[in-house]
């Protein structure tokens, strides 16, 4: 999955270079999830799988699918299709890992703790991802593409920040 993410960054850097005419290099590395010494190691592993595989990959797949549905350019659609398929696979791996971890712990007295941990983390995870990506929904910027250029930009997968954020917000 980590190698797939590197490939995704390279694919998007190539698309960016096609549009800008300037060679692009993706930033190196994947930021680590902070450790919490108050949580047992198996709970930390479950938390990391929840955040990195289940949350981030599901979030990415939803947003990229929205972009792909709008895009008309065949190269953009193909790149997005490859990345979406990988993101769905990564999310499934995360869910399968969590299911196996919970199943393995089913007879264990700490299974309830694991369920509670995952339950406490799931909704805030998506709220945090949304907030980190878009900020306050009341302050989302106006589209950065001129009105006359939007049909062409949309044909290449562009979505305004407001459109990208819309499927992610929960009513408060």
JONOR-V252799 format. One record per residue. N is the residue number from 0. PHI is phi in radians with two decimals (none if undefined). NEAR is the number of other ideal C-beta (glycine too) atoms within 10 Angstrom. D_CENTER is the distance of its C-alpha to the mean C-alpha in Angstrom with 2 decimals. Layout:
# JONOR-V252799
<<N & PHI & NEAR & D_CENTER> <N & PHI & NEAR & D_CENTER>>
This chain:
# JONOR-V252799
<<0 & none & 14 & 13.02> <1 & -1.10 & 9 & 13.43> <2 & -1.17 & 8 & 15.69> <3 & -1.05 & 16 & 13.40> <4 & -1.12 & 19 & 10.93> <5 & -1.10 & 13 & 14.19> <6 & -1.08 & 14 & 15.20> <7 & -1.05 & 18 & 12.15> <8 & -1.06 & 17 & 13.03> <9 & -1.17 & 13 & 16.60> <10 & -1.07 & 16 & 16.18> <11 & -1.22 & 15 & 14.67> <12 & -1.13 & 15 & 17.37> <13 & -1.15 & 14 & 19.94> <14 & -1.06 & 18 & 19.01> <15 & -1.06 & 15 & 19.22> <16 & -1.13 & 13 & 22.56> <17 & -1.08 & 12 & 23.82> <18 & -1.31 & 10 & 23.36> <19 & -1.58 & 9 & 24.58> <20 & 1.38 & 7 & 27.14> <21 & -2.03 & 7 & 26.21> <22 & -1.02 & 9 & 24.88> <23 & -2.04 & 15 & 21.46> <24 & -2.17 & 10 & 20.28> <25 & -1.17 & 16 & 16.71> <26 & -1.14 & 8 & 16.67> <27 & -1.38 & 7 & 17.39> <28 & 1.38 & 7 & 15.76> <29 & -2.19 & 12 & 12.77> <30 & -1.13 & 6 & 13.46> <31 & -1.36 & 8 & 14.94> <32 & -1.50 & 12 & 14.48> <33 & -1.07 & 8 & 17.84> <34 & -1.50 & 11 & 20.46> <35 & -2.19 & 10 & 22.47> <36 & -1.14 & 7 & 26.00> <37 & -1.45 & 7 & 26.87> <38 & -1.89 & 14 & 24.60> <39 & -0.99 & 14 & 25.95> <40 & -1.00 & 9 & 24.31> <41 & -1.17 & 16 & 23.33> <42 & -1.26 & 19 & 21.59> <43 & -1.13 & 17 & 19.78> <44 & -1.12 & 14 & 18.69> <45 & -1.09 & 24 & 17.53> <46 & -1.10 & 22 & 15.70> <47 & -1.13 & 16 & 13.93> <48 & -1.07 & 19 & 13.04> <49 & -1.08 & 21 & 11.84> <50 & -1.26 & 16 & 9.60> <51 & -1.42 & 18 & 8.47> <52 & -1.64 & 22 & 8.68> <53 & -1.19 & 24 & 8.78> <54 & -1.21 & 20 & 6.61> <55 & -1.07 & 20 & 3.45> <56 & -1.24 & 23 & 4.25> <57 & -1.13 & 20 & 5.67> <58 & -0.99 & 19 & 3.79> <59 & -1.08 & 20 & 2.98> <60 & -1.06 & 19 & 6.39> <61 & -1.12 & 15 & 7.87> <62 & -1.15 & 19 & 7.67> <63 & -1.19 & 20 & 8.76> <64 & -1.13 & 16 & 11.30> <65 & -1.02 & 18 & 12.65> <66 & -1.12 & 20 & 13.25> <67 & -1.10 & 17 & 14.82> <68 & -1.11 & 11 & 17.07> <69 & -1.47 & 18 & 18.43> <70 & -1.20 & 21 & 18.94> <71 & -1.99 & 12 & 22.40> <72 & -1.13 & 14 & 22.60> <73 & -1.12 & 8 & 22.72> <74 & -1.19 & 13 & 21.29> <75 & -1.09 & 20 & 18.16> <76 & -1.06 & 17 & 17.87> <77 & -1.14 & 13 & 18.49> <78 & -1.07 & 20 & 15.94> <79 & -1.08 & 23 & 13.19> <80 & -1.06 & 14 & 14.71> <81 & -1.10 & 14 & 14.61> <82 & -1.16 & 22 & 10.97> <83 & -1.05 & 18 & 10.12> <84 & -1.03 & 12 & 12.72> <85 & -1.14 & 20 & 11.42> <86 & -1.10 & 25 & 7.88> <87 & -1.11 & 16 & 10.09> <88 & -1.06 & 15 & 12.47> <89 & -1.11 & 22 & 10.36> <90 & -1.11 & 21 & 9.39> <91 & -1.08 & 14 & 13.12> <92 & -1.06 & 15 & 14.23> <93 & -1.10 & 23 & 12.73> <94 & -1.11 & 16 & 14.45> <95 & -1.11 & 12 & 17.53> <96 & -1.08 & 17 & 17.76> <97 & -1.09 & 19 & 17.69> <98 & -1.07 & 10 & 20.21> <99 & -1.14 & 10 & 22.41> <100 & -1.13 & 17 & 22.35> <101 & -1.18 & 15 & 23.34> <102 & -1.10 & 10 & 25.87> <103 & -1.09 & 12 & 27.38> <104 & -1.59 & 17 & 27.84> <105 & -0.98 & 9 & 29.25> <106 & -1.52 & 7 & 32.78> <107 & -1.44 & 12 & 32.03> <108 & -1.13 & 7 & 33.01> <109 & -1.55 & 12 & 29.75> <110 & -1.03 & 15 & 27.67> <111 & -1.07 & 10 & 27.83> <112 & -1.11 & 15 & 26.51> <113 & -1.11 & 21 & 23.46> <114 & -1.06 & 14 & 22.86> <115 & -1.11 & 11 & 23.41> <116 & -1.02 & 19 & 21.04> <117 & -1.12 & 19 & 18.15> <118 & -1.11 & 9 & 19.29> <119 & -1.19 & 11 & 19.47> <120 & -1.55 & 18 & 15.99> <121 & -1.10 & 13 & 14.01> <122 & -1.13 & 10 & 14.54> <123 & -1.02 & 11 & 14.53> <124 & -1.01 & 19 & 11.17> <125 & -1.20 & 17 & 9.56> <126 & -1.09 & 14 & 12.29> <127 & -1.16 & 13 & 11.62> <128 & -1.07 & 17 & 7.97> <129 & -1.10 & 17 & 9.58> <130 & -1.11 & 14 & 12.59> <131 & -1.15 & 8 & 11.24> <132 & -1.40 & 13 & 9.62> <133 & -2.07 & 18 & 12.63> <134 & 1.32 & 13 & 15.42> <135 & -1.31 & 7 & 18.24> <136 & -1.10 & 15 & 18.15> <137 & -1.35 & 5 & 21.89> <138 & -2.04 & 7 & 21.58> <139 & -1.12 & 16 & 19.13> <140 & -1.24 & 10 & 20.89> <141 & -1.18 & 8 & 22.83> <142 & -0.93 & 16 & 21.63> <143 & -1.55 & 9 & 22.25> <144 & -1.92 & 15 & 23.62> <145 & -1.01 & 8 & 27.24> <146 & -0.88 & 7 & 28.07> <147 & -1.15 & 7 & 30.10> <148 & -1.64 & 11 & 27.31> <149 & -1.10 & 13 & 24.58> <150 & -1.03 & 11 & 25.63> <151 & -1.17 & 12 & 25.38> <152 & -1.08 & 16 & 22.07> <153 & -1.10 & 17 & 20.64> <154 & -1.09 & 13 & 22.16> <155 & -1.85 & 17 & 20.00> <156 & 1.68 & 21 & 16.67> <157 & -1.21 & 20 & 16.95> <158 & -2.39 & 19 & 15.89> <159 & -1.15 & 17 & 17.14> <160 & -1.03 & 16 & 15.10> <161 & -1.08 & 13 & 16.75> <162 & -1.19 & 16 & 15.76> <163 & -1.16 & 17 & 12.02> <164 & -1.38 & 17 & 12.40> <165 & -0.91 & 14 & 14.80> <166 & -1.26 & 12 & 12.91> <167 & -1.71 & 18 & 11.08> <168 & -1.44 & 12 & 14.37> <169 & -1.64 & 8 & 16.58> <170 & -1.09 & 3 & 20.25> <171 & -1.57 & 5 & 21.81>>
